[in-house]
Amino acid sequence: MKNNFNLDIPHEISALRRFSALATPKCINLGLGKPFEDMPNSLRTLASQVIKNKNLAMDYSDNAGIVSVRTLLEQRYELPSGSTILTHGAQEALFAALMAILNPGDEVLCPDPGFVAYETMAQVLHAKAKTYLLQRHQNGAFSYCLEQISKKVTKKTKVIILNAPGNPTASVVSKKFVKQLANQFPHITILSDEVYAELSFTQPYIPFAVAAKNIVSINAFSKSHALTGWRLGWLCAADRSLYNRILVAHQYVATCASVPAQHLLGAMLRHPTIFDSLKLQYRQAYLLRRDTFFNAFKTSVPKPEAGFFAFLPIPKTQSSSLGFAKKLLKEKNILVIPGEFFGKQGQRFVRVSYANSIEQLKLAGKKLATYY
Ligand SMILES: Cc1ncc(COP(=O)(O)O)c(C=O)c1O
């Protein structure tokens, strides 16, 4: 039977997931890539109103999503009219976009260190994932570098993936940077994964798709509004032919985004006080958590400017990120994610999520500091 399967689909779920499964109920889990709280009460109330409202149809919607909801979204983020598709989380948006663009053998450039799913998605579509290096600085920070990306571009490159603020590095990029990249490679699609951008502590969120026609913005309400399980994402492609291709791919992958989730989004966007105050509230909560952790840990590593991940160099005495992560789990009951899961450049780092309680973060920071 084995040979009948798609050989480019990995045989197992990701190493990250398997390592995360080692968490016990009593451990301090700094491995999770999700918000520190479940769906907020204000959204539960809104969602129950949506479900009870018999005027809202709950059957299939247009493939791109309910027009009135998309219009509200486009107005909210000042996106061209008719340029968005509502998706089953950011994950499906990424997959549909890649599926629409890639032919077997095409190349996709992915950041190292970077989110593990990009390479696998390209591989599943029989394309070739190649990595480009984020620039590594003395103080342990990483940043996007135009030169590093440019030197990996070949005639076969169809897509360059950017993820800023990044998972796991929290690296950010400016609109100028993305525009320059898009202009330098007008025949390549820049897939901009912006799922942490609403949680920036320094910059307002502007989807990069507005900067050039070959940029596709991908986002979701999973992190910014703690709606991971609702699977509510979106993408924006201003180029009409690209948009149409992605829409067809999306139709065959998902038909449409979950309709109750789409109605919830509509209700959120009609209540800007809820939509915006939640975002702000979470941003402040992560800032507080970041500072609590860094104050307890006392490190010279620069603080992340967004999101809820810190990518920390492992102590000099440790030989590998996996070894150090296992040691932390065994000796201190703290779960962090080995940086090597995110690429070659992550070999001497661990990813720490500060999406956790203030008490746990204080304790974890102190315990971690004893190794440095
Ligand atoms: C960088 C990045 N992109 C995309 C996703 C997927 O987001 P969603 O849950 O909305 O599908 C994640 C989730 O962890 C992520 O970290």
PDBQT file of the ligand as one rigid body, heavy atoms in Angstrom, charges set to zero:
ROOT
HETATM    1  C1  LIG A 401       3.631  31.862  11.094  1.00  0.00    +0.000 C 
HETATM    2  C2  LIG A 401       2.321  31.171  11.105  1.00  0.00    +0.000 A 
HETATM    3  N1  LIG A 401       1.577  31.168   9.996  1.00  0.00    +0.000 NA
HETATM    4  C3  LIG A 401       0.384  30.562   9.951  1.00  0.00    +0.000 A 
HETATM    5  C4  LIG A 401      -0.117  29.917  11.040  1.00  0.00    +0.000 A 
HETATM    6  C5  LIG A 401      -1.464  29.246  10.938  1.00  0.00    +0.000 C 
HETATM    7  O1  LIG A 401      -2.457  30.061  11.480  1.00  0.00    +0.000 OA
HETATM    8  P1  LIG A 401      -3.987  29.594  11.557  1.00  0.00    +0.000 P 
HETATM    9  O2  LIG A 401      -4.167  28.940  12.871  1.00  0.00    +0.000 OA
HETATM   10  O3  LIG A 401      -4.798  30.824  11.410  1.00  0.00    +0.000 OA
HETATM   11  O4  LIG A 401      -4.207  28.647  10.424  1.00  0.00    +0.000 OA
HETATM   12  C6  LIG A 401       0.616  29.881  12.237  1.00  0.00    +0.000 A 
HETATM   13  C7  LIG A 401       0.110  29.152  13.396  1.00  0.00    +0.000 C 
HETATM   14  O5  LIG A 401       0.770  28.869  14.346  1.00  0.00    +0.000 OA
HETATM   15  C8  LIG A 401       1.875  30.535  12.266  1.00  0.00    +0.000 A 
HETATM   16  O6  LIG A 401       2.619  30.554  13.366  1.00  0.00    +0.000 OA
ENDROOT
TORSDOF 0
